[in-house]
Amino acid sequence: MSAANTARLPTQPELRVLKPSRTPVSKLLGKTEHLLVVVPEKPSASVWKQLPDGTRLRGLAGKRLAANVLVRSRLANASGAGITLGKLPGTGNGKKEVGAFDRLSFSGRLAADVCGDNPSSVAILVAGFSPATEGAILESLILALAAHRFRMPTYKSEPTKQKRLNTVRILKDETGIDVRRILAEANATNLVRWLTSQPPNCLDAKTYLALLRSLAKDKGWKLSFLTEAKLSKAGAGAFLAVSQGNAMRDAGIVHIRYRPKKSVVRPKIALVGKGIIFDTGGNNLKPFKGMLDMHQDMAGSAVAVATLAALTDLQAPFAIDCWLAITENRVSANAYKPRDIVTASNGVSIEVIHTDAEGRMALADTLALAAKEKPKAIVDFATLTGSCIAALTERYSGALTNRPDLNELLIDTGRRCGERVWPFPMDHDFDEELRSEVADVMQCAPVGGGDHIQAARFLDRFVPDSSAWVHIDLSSASRKGGLAQVPGEVTGFGARFAISLVLDNHERLVRTAKG
Ligand SMILES: [Zn+2]
């Protein structure tokens, strides 16, 4: 590996968002290179009157916008700025609210059009909606523009055309949207996309740790790294079963602490992430297509750490731990094998069945170690099972919890932020398929379906009942054609969901009754 190809943190400056000012709109428009306008599906005559160039836009929209497609034109002033006009489908004339996912998808299409013009600045005008809807649309547009302008990792020898967009000017905002929060969410999504897209020889375990250390320094976190030697002392046989097949001895579990005040010791929340930096499947080797994108198998760890970064930027008023299980899953003479028996750090013995079910092995010890700090709630993220994708496609991610009372909150949180999750059952009788003749539990069932449920039932053995626990099986971490406002295959899914869950609902999260 050449040093030049070592993964780094993104260096692109944050999108600058300017709030409405007293300067007349006509003057502001002279300073912008592009105008982005959103109106309802059937705007009233008064809406067009609020818009610069409204009469001409109305004429263009009437001709070209029959099927809610967007209009592209130029302002008839001296600047000749580009215009992107979109009609939000399903709005106006008393129609019910458009959901967050549809609003973000719509905003993504507009952002693609704006970025196609490659302006350095864009002014946004949303007209004809209630103040609350207007605020929600502004939020979606900023998230979409931040996602589309983001420069993903590239290793081309010739420099690629740079996206110039650096400034968004909001022309009107009656609700007073929380720009700091929106940008923290947008940055978190982009950090997940950035980390998850890194080539596997550029982001290896050593580089990932170095990168996390530099992020920790930047955010004021305390970071400790549990090496294989330390994990061996802690009896973490499940994690080590996976990492023992690696060529390098650089795997381990990262423990990051965020404390709003020095006096706080115990974490209220623990975020846990699966960080398999490359998954070959091990001795049960994956075929070509199944292995091709397995550098993305660390997406869960990226979601956990990006969520912590956003919560730190937003100065979350409670203590949070973050635990990342970082290792490869390789084929080698030392690699673990089916029917091996290993014991995890909480004393549970496991009969290995399939070496490609390594995520739950690495997570088992990571969850057990996280639980030792007695957090009130644990939320983990993992690209864990193919069966979750089979059940939900890549549009939703799976949610499984030891607190069934939380299921409605989980659905609702996903709907509101546009990163949708769907719950699965966690009944005890699913354990029958994991019953082992020789150990406490089988790693997975040798035959039969519902692996995403059994994986969660397996992981449940490493989380004590005293902590509320939510497990997110990230079936939407990657999707051809992107998802909602995010272009490109790696969606960054999970961070915005987690920020909403942890920041807006932490009291409910930690107070829910045991199942
Ligand atoms: Zn695997």
Residues whose N, C-alpha, C, O or C-beta is under 5 A from the ligand:
A	BS01	ZN	D279 G281 D356 A357 E358
